[in-house]
Amino acid sequence: MKEFIEFIAKHLVDSPDSVVLEETTPDEKTVELSLKVGADDVGKVIGKQGKTAQAMRTLLTAIAAKDGKRAILKILD
């Protein structure tokens, strides 16, 4: 899951070196991913009206459901 979201984020931004993705597990059935990108690239990851971010969350939910887990994607400023 983490590698997939990191791959997508790095291909969306202008400076892929600034992409940082942290994974935490608050409980055994939940995975929380926190995505940090450069200040200039936040808009590219979120997209118009949040459509890109919502698409990433939808894909992440589908991947997590295969493992019987729940996934949360947070995009940090």
BELCOR-V113529 format. One line per field, one symbol per residue. ss: DSSP state (H for helix, E for strand, L for the rest). phi: phi as a letter, one per 20 degrees, with the letter a starting at -180 (. if undefined). psi: psi as a letter, one per 20 degrees, with the letter a starting at -180 (. if undefined). Layout:
ss = ???
phi = ???
psi = ???
This chain:
ss = LHHHHHHHHHHHLLLHHHLEEEEEEEELLEEEEEEELLHHHHHHHHLHHHHHHHHHHHHHHHHHHHLLLEEEEEEEL
phi = .fffffffffeeeedffefccddccfbfdccdddddcfgfdfffffnflmffffffffffffffffemcdccdddef
psi = gghghgggghihrhnihipppppqnhrhjppppopprqhiighhhgrpkjhgghghhgggggghhhjkrpqpppoq.
